Amino acid sequence: MTATTQTDPLLPRFVPALCCECGAVRQAGFRNASTGPERPLKCSACGRQTTHAMIAPEGWDYREKSNRETKLNLSMDDQLDLLRSLGARIYEVTERPRLIAGVSQYLDDDTFHVDVNPAADPAQLTCHLAEIVDWVGMPSDKRWFVSKDEDGVVYANVEWCS
């Protein structure tokens, strides 16, 4: 009686392997990739056995997947600096005491205006700024509103406030 192994049809039979000595790429069996990130293989360019880095298929490495899913844990100042680096304009707003943080995106010049209440609870403000960083950094479909300011200037914007 012989044992047969069933292979997953979604997994490739071969994966690229990068020679750590000369940088040449060769194909290696997928079995080699699943045993570790580096394997000694005979290099087609060097002609000798060298260490090769296995390039696993997309989504195979659980560590990479968890790194992508992990959100940054930035301080409030770091989040504000990140928003500034993304082109957002930061304003301290004290006349609306219930506001923690808010952001507006303007269509005419595609800028973000972030309103921050400096008197808000720092933990809540940090949480809200994390949401704003996601909102500014990952544009998605938004509902635009056409408004008119005190001087009669018409503009289109989208807002998020809490």
C-alpha positions as CSV (number, residue, x, y, z in Angstrom):
1,M,0.0,0.0,0.0
2,T,1.4,3.4,-1.0
3,A,0.7,6.7,0.6
4,T,-0.2,9.6,-1.6
5,T,0.1,13.2,-0.6
6,Q,-2.5,15.6,-1.7
7,T,-1.2,19.0,-2.7
8,D,-3.0,22.3,-2.4
9,P,-3.9,23.5,-6.0
10,L,-3.6,27.1,-4.8
11,L,0.0,26.8,-3.9
12,P,2.7,26.9,-6.6
13,R,5.0,24.0,-7.3
14,F,8.0,26.3,-7.7
15,V,9.0,29.6,-6.2
16,P,11.8,32.0,-7.1
17,A,15.0,31.8,-5.0
18,L,17.6,34.6,-4.8
19,C,21.2,33.7,-4.5
20,C,22.7,35.5,-1.5
21,E,26.2,35.5,-3.1
22,C,25.6,36.7,-6.7
23,G,22.0,37.8,-6.8
24,A,20.9,35.3,-9.5
25,V,17.4,34.1,-9.4
26,R,16.5,30.4,-9.9
27,Q,13.4,28.3,-9.4
28,A,13.2,26.1,-6.3
29,G,10.5,23.7,-5.2
30,F,7.9,25.1,-3.0
31,R,8.8,22.6,-0.3
32,N,12.1,24.5,0.1
33,A,10.3,27.7,0.8
34,S,8.1,26.3,3.5
35,T,11.0,25.0,5.6
36,G,12.6,28.4,6.2
37,P,13.5,31.7,4.6
38,E,17.0,30.6,3.5
39,R,18.2,27.3,2.1
40,P,21.5,26.0,0.7
41,L,21.0,25.3,-3.0
42,K,23.2,24.9,-6.0
43,C,23.4,28.3,-7.8
44,S,23.0,28.2,-11.5
45,A,25.2,31.3,-11.9
46,C,27.9,30.5,-9.3
47,G,28.0,26.8,-10.0
48,R,28.4,25.9,-6.4
49,Q,26.1,25.5,-3.4
50,T,25.3,28.8,-1.8
51,T,22.6,30.2,0.5
52,H,19.4,31.2,-1.4
53,A,16.6,33.4,0.0
54,M,13.2,31.9,-0.9
55,I,10.6,34.3,-2.2
56,A,7.4,32.9,-0.9
57,P,4.1,33.5,-2.8
58,E,2.0,36.5,-1.8
59,G,0.1,35.9,1.4
60,W,2.0,32.8,2.4
61,D,4.2,34.4,5.1
62,Y,1.9,34.9,8.2
63,R,4.5,37.3,9.7
64,E,4.3,39.6,6.7
65,K,0.5,39.5,6.8
66,S,0.4,40.4,10.5
67,N,2.9,43.2,9.9
68,R,0.5,44.7,7.3
69,E,-2.5,44.3,9.6
70,T,-0.8,46.0,12.6
71,K,-1.6,49.6,12.9
72,L,1.0,52.1,14.0
73,N,0.8,53.2,17.6
74,L,1.9,56.8,17.2
75,S,1.8,59.5,19.9
76,M,-0.5,62.5,19.4
77,D,2.4,64.7,18.4
78,D,3.6,62.1,15.9
79,Q,0.1,61.8,14.4
80,L,0.0,65.6,14.0
81,D,3.4,65.6,12.4
82,L,2.3,62.8,10.0
83,L,-0.8,64.8,9.1
84,R,1.3,67.9,8.4
85,S,3.6,65.8,6.2
86,L,0.6,64.6,4.2
87,G,-0.2,68.2,3.5
88,A,-3.0,68.7,6.1
89,R,-3.3,72.1,7.9
90,I,-3.7,71.8,11.6
91,Y,-5.9,74.3,13.5
92,E,-6.6,74.5,17.3
93,V,-10.2,75.1,17.9
94,T,-11.4,76.3,21.3
95,E,-14.7,77.8,20.5
96,R,-16.4,74.4,20.1
97,P,-15.8,72.7,23.5
98,R,-17.6,69.4,22.6
99,L,-15.3,68.9,19.5
100,I,-12.5,66.4,20.0
101,A,-11.1,66.5,16.4
102,G,-12.5,67.0,13.0
103,V,-11.2,67.1,9.4
104,S,-12.5,68.8,6.2
105,Q,-11.2,68.1,2.7
106,Y,-11.7,70.9,0.2
107,L,-12.3,70.1,-3.4
108,D,-11.0,73.4,-4.9
109,D,-7.4,72.9,-3.7
110,D,-7.6,69.3,-2.4
111,T,-6.4,70.3,1.1
112,F,-7.2,68.8,4.4
113,H,-8.0,71.1,7.4
114,V,-7.8,69.3,10.7
115,D,-9.5,70.9,13.7
116,V,-8.1,69.8,17.1
117,N,-9.4,70.8,20.5
118,P,-6.3,71.1,22.8
119,A,-8.6,70.9,25.9
120,A,-9.9,67.4,24.9
121,D,-8.9,64.3,26.7
122,P,-5.5,63.2,25.3
123,A,-6.5,59.5,25.0
124,Q,-9.6,60.4,23.1
125,L,-7.8,62.9,20.9
126,T,-5.1,60.3,20.1
127,C,-7.8,57.8,19.1
128,H,-9.6,60.3,16.9
129,L,-6.4,61.5,15.3
130,A,-5.6,57.8,14.4
131,E,-9.0,57.7,12.5
132,I,-8.2,61.0,10.8
133,V,-4.7,59.7,9.7
134,D,-6.5,56.7,8.1
135,W,-9.1,59.0,6.5
136,V,-6.4,61.4,5.1
137,G,-3.9,58.7,4.1
138,M,-6.4,56.4,2.4
139,P,-8.7,58.4,0.2
140,S,-12.0,56.7,-0.6
141,D,-15.5,57.6,-1.9
142,K,-16.8,60.6,0.0
143,R,-20.0,62.6,-0.2
144,W,-19.1,66.2,-1.1
145,F,-21.1,69.2,0.1
146,V,-21.4,72.5,-1.6
147,S,-21.3,75.3,1.0
148,K,-21.0,79.1,1.0
149,D,-18.8,81.0,3.6
150,E,-19.5,84.4,5.2
151,D,-18.0,86.2,2.2
152,G,-20.2,84.4,-0.3
153,V,-17.4,82.2,-1.6
154,V,-18.8,78.8,-2.7
155,Y,-16.7,75.7,-2.0
156,A,-17.1,72.0,-1.9
157,N,-16.0,70.0,1.1
158,V,-16.4,66.8,3.0
159,E,-16.2,66.6,6.8
160,W,-15.6,64.1,9.5
161,C,-16.1,65.3,13.1
162,S,-16.6,63.7,16.5
